[in-house]
Amino acid sequence: MPLDAAIAERLKRTDDGLVCAVVQERSTRDVLMVAWMNDDALHETLTTGRAVYWSRSRGELWRKGDTSGHIQLVHRVEIDCDGDALLVTVTQEGPACHTGATRCFDAGGDLLAVDGGSA
């Protein structure tokens, strides 16, 4: 079954048919990771309550947790004002990052930007 046409019309996809998905933990509001969705991944996410993404490296749908057991239960999916990004609010079971870190941004680390709010 295809993605609802009303939703599909609102999306602004990359040239390869993807939209950015920012994934946020429901309880803490922490950003866990960023992934990509195509229409099939978004449709499955919306209709099953489980996060599904498009793996750019493997070229296939990636059901978060199928191999690791660290699934994401979806509570809400929002689209931004431009239609080019999604906010996926989840309950994360286990670490979100393939490195074993709670968040992918823990594994990547702080780039030590100047704090513009401390003036």
Residue frames as qw, qx, qy, qz and C-alpha x, y, z in Angstrom:
[[0.000, 0.890, 0.455, 0.000, 0.00, 0.00, 0.00],
 [0.449, 0.457, -0.021, 0.768, 1.50, 3.38, -0.98],
 [0.212, -0.239, -0.383, 0.867, 2.04, 6.44, 1.18],
 [0.162, 0.774, 0.553, -0.263, -1.10, 8.57, 1.54],
 [0.455, 0.564, 0.313, 0.613, -1.17, 11.02, -1.39],
 [0.182, -0.947, -0.122, -0.233, -1.91, 14.00, 0.86],
 [0.649, -0.665, 0.231, 0.287, 1.26, 13.27, 2.85],
 [0.731, 0.110, 0.388, 0.551, 3.35, 12.50, -0.25],
 [0.293, 0.809, 0.267, 0.434, 2.40, 15.85, -1.79],
 [0.331, -0.941, 0.037, -0.054, 3.76, 17.73, 1.23],
 [0.786, -0.400, 0.263, 0.391, 7.20, 16.12, 1.14],
 [0.384, 0.861, -0.327, -0.070, 10.19, 17.77, -0.51],
 [0.948, -0.171, 0.200, 0.178, 12.58, 14.92, -1.19],
 [0.285, -0.608, 0.546, 0.501, 16.24, 14.81, -2.18],
 [0.466, 0.478, -0.524, -0.529, 17.05, 13.88, -5.78],
 [0.273, 0.133, -0.951, -0.054, 17.17, 10.24, -4.68],
 [0.560, -0.406, -0.549, -0.470, 13.68, 10.39, -3.14],
 [0.557, -0.280, -0.644, 0.443, 14.62, 10.74, 0.53],
 [0.250, -0.820, -0.043, -0.513, 13.56, 13.03, 3.36],
 [0.250, 0.351, -0.670, 0.605, 15.61, 13.67, 6.50],
 [0.686, -0.558, -0.408, -0.225, 14.24, 12.17, 9.72],
 [0.032, 0.500, -0.573, 0.648, 15.38, 13.62, 13.05],
 [0.691, -0.322, -0.642, -0.078, 14.71, 11.07, 15.78],
 [0.158, -0.523, 0.394, -0.739, 13.90, 12.26, 19.30],
 [0.303, -0.165, -0.892, 0.294, 13.43, 10.27, 22.51],
 [0.343, -0.667, -0.476, -0.459, 9.95, 10.91, 23.89],
 [0.633, -0.651, -0.369, 0.198, 10.83, 10.93, 27.60],
 [0.548, -0.469, -0.001, 0.693, 13.97, 13.09, 27.50],
 [0.384, 0.900, 0.105, -0.181, 13.51, 15.02, 24.25],
 [0.391, -0.557, 0.564, 0.468, 17.13, 14.13, 23.39],
 [0.671, 0.590, -0.294, -0.340, 17.93, 13.90, 19.69],
 [0.851, -0.236, 0.466, 0.051, 19.03, 10.30, 19.24],
 [0.518, -0.061, 0.654, 0.548, 19.97, 10.15, 15.59],
 [0.435, 0.577, -0.136, -0.678, 19.32, 11.40, 12.08],
 [0.501, 0.068, 0.831, 0.234, 18.25, 9.00, 9.37],
 [0.250, 0.216, -0.444, -0.833, 16.57, 9.03, 5.96],
 [0.528, 0.315, 0.732, -0.296, 13.14, 7.87, 4.84],
 [0.105, -0.028, -0.649, -0.753, 11.69, 7.17, 1.45],
 [0.585, -0.170, -0.144, -0.780, 7.94, 6.93, 0.88],
 [0.771, -0.122, -0.614, -0.117, 7.86, 3.21, 1.74],
 [0.429, -0.009, -0.644, 0.633, 9.76, 3.72, 5.01],
 [0.206, -0.099, 0.243, -0.943, 7.50, 6.58, 6.03],
 [0.694, -0.154, -0.365, -0.601, 4.36, 4.62, 5.15],
 [0.721, -0.124, -0.669, 0.131, 5.50, 1.60, 7.18],
 [0.227, 0.049, -0.532, 0.814, 6.49, 3.83, 10.10],
 [0.374, -0.121, 0.063, -0.917, 3.10, 5.56, 10.11],
 [0.773, -0.098, -0.331, -0.533, 1.10, 2.35, 9.82],
 [0.787, -0.067, -0.596, 0.144, 3.02, -0.03, 12.12],
 [0.511, -0.843, 0.042, -0.164, 4.18, 2.21, 14.98],
 [0.809, -0.341, 0.238, 0.416, 7.74, 1.04, 14.53],
 [0.068, 0.846, -0.287, -0.445, 10.54, 3.19, 13.04],
 [0.809, 0.254, 0.426, 0.315, 11.63, 2.21, 9.55],
 [0.023, -0.813, 0.256, 0.523, 14.28, 4.06, 7.55],
 [0.813, 0.576, -0.071, 0.048, 16.05, 3.85, 4.21],
 [0.691, -0.494, 0.322, 0.417, 19.62, 2.61, 4.47],
 [0.407, 0.850, -0.237, -0.235, 21.66, 4.60, 1.98],
 [0.137, -0.593, 0.783, 0.127, 24.66, 2.30, 2.43],
 [0.410, 0.028, 0.912, 0.005, 22.70, -0.93, 1.87],
 [0.277, 0.073, -0.503, -0.815, 20.10, 0.49, -0.53],
 [0.414, -0.334, -0.821, -0.207, 17.18, -1.09, 1.32],
 [0.522, -0.684, -0.107, -0.499, 14.57, -0.52, 4.01],
 [0.364, 0.205, -0.719, 0.555, 16.02, -0.66, 7.52],
 [0.622, -0.627, -0.343, -0.319, 13.65, -1.61, 10.31],
 [0.014, -0.656, 0.536, -0.532, 15.39, -0.16, 13.35],
 [0.546, -0.392, 0.609, -0.421, 16.22, -2.98, 15.74],
 [0.928, 0.190, -0.161, -0.276, 15.69, -5.99, 13.45],
 [0.762, 0.296, -0.498, 0.291, 19.28, -7.12, 13.94],
 [0.181, 0.379, -0.559, 0.714, 20.23, -5.37, 17.20],
 [0.364, -0.508, -0.766, 0.150, 16.93, -5.68, 19.06],
 [0.174, -0.367, -0.269, 0.873, 17.09, -1.93, 19.81],
 [0.139, 0.592, 0.674, 0.420, 13.74, -0.98, 18.30],
 [0.037, 0.057, 0.140, -0.988, 12.11, 2.43, 18.22],
 [0.064, 0.599, 0.796, -0.061, 8.41, 2.58, 19.08],
 [0.111, 0.280, 0.246, 0.921, 6.91, 5.58, 17.30],
 [0.015, -0.555, -0.630, 0.543, 4.63, 8.00, 19.13],
 [0.277, 0.865, 0.207, -0.363, 4.46, 10.85, 16.66],
 [0.558, 0.108, 0.411, 0.713, 5.77, 11.92, 13.25],
 [0.116, 0.870, 0.210, -0.431, 5.73, 15.61, 12.38],
 [0.622, 0.462, 0.289, 0.561, 6.66, 17.39, 9.16],
 [0.297, -0.429, -0.096, 0.848, 8.48, 20.72, 9.19],
 [0.292, 0.728, 0.205, -0.585, 7.19, 23.90, 7.54],
 [0.226, 0.599, -0.538, -0.549, 9.19, 23.31, 4.34],
 [0.938, 0.174, 0.050, -0.295, 8.30, 19.64, 4.02],
 [0.621, 0.569, -0.527, 0.110, 11.95, 18.62, 3.83],
 [0.170, 0.299, -0.820, 0.457, 12.40, 17.15, 7.32],
 [0.708, -0.436, -0.458, -0.315, 10.50, 14.92, 9.70],
 [0.181, -0.474, 0.649, -0.567, 10.60, 14.81, 13.48],
 [0.745, -0.144, -0.624, -0.186, 10.05, 11.25, 14.69],
 [0.372, -0.536, 0.502, -0.568, 9.30, 10.98, 18.42],
 [0.769, 0.051, -0.631, -0.093, 10.05, 7.50, 19.74],
 [0.709, -0.590, 0.357, -0.147, 10.60, 5.36, 22.77],
 [0.478, 0.585, -0.655, 0.012, 14.03, 3.88, 22.21],
 [0.931, -0.335, 0.117, -0.084, 14.66, 0.35, 23.49],
 [0.835, -0.129, 0.175, 0.506, 18.42, 0.05, 24.07],
 [0.260, -0.516, 0.225, 0.785, 21.05, 2.30, 22.50],
 [0.559, 0.742, 0.175, -0.324, 20.12, 4.20, 19.34],
 [0.242, 0.792, -0.503, -0.246, 23.60, 4.24, 17.80],
 [0.938, 0.226, -0.261, -0.014, 25.20, 1.28, 16.02],
 [0.349, 0.537, -0.604, 0.474, 28.33, 1.98, 18.11],
 [0.544, -0.352, -0.714, 0.264, 26.40, 1.10, 21.27],
 [0.087, -0.002, -0.280, 0.956, 26.13, 4.74, 22.40],
 [0.192, 0.543, 0.671, -0.467, 22.79, 5.98, 23.71],
 [0.400, 0.848, 0.146, -0.315, 22.73, 8.71, 21.05],
 [0.777, 0.430, 0.147, 0.436, 24.65, 8.95, 17.79],
 [0.125, 0.893, -0.117, 0.416, 25.74, 12.42, 18.90],
 [0.673, -0.672, 0.308, 0.006, 27.42, 10.94, 22.00],
 [0.876, 0.027, 0.329, 0.352, 29.52, 8.76, 19.74],
 [0.522, 0.696, 0.140, 0.473, 30.38, 11.68, 17.42],
 [0.546, -0.346, -0.266, 0.715, 31.24, 14.19, 20.11],
 [0.020, -0.927, -0.216, 0.305, 31.18, 17.92, 20.72],
 [0.635, 0.504, 0.130, 0.571, 32.90, 20.15, 18.14],
 [0.448, -0.470, -0.248, 0.719, 33.41, 22.87, 20.78],
 [0.175, 0.677, 0.362, 0.616, 31.56, 25.70, 19.04],
 [0.080, 0.135, -0.309, 0.938, 31.66, 29.15, 20.63],
 [0.076, -0.577, -0.779, 0.233, 28.65, 29.59, 22.93],
 [0.074, 0.401, 0.284, 0.868, 26.85, 32.52, 21.30],
 [0.461, -0.703, -0.438, -0.318, 24.36, 32.66, 24.17],
 [0.676, -0.471, -0.322, 0.465, 26.94, 33.50, 26.79],
 [0.337, 0.461, 0.035, 0.820, 27.57, 37.11, 25.74]]
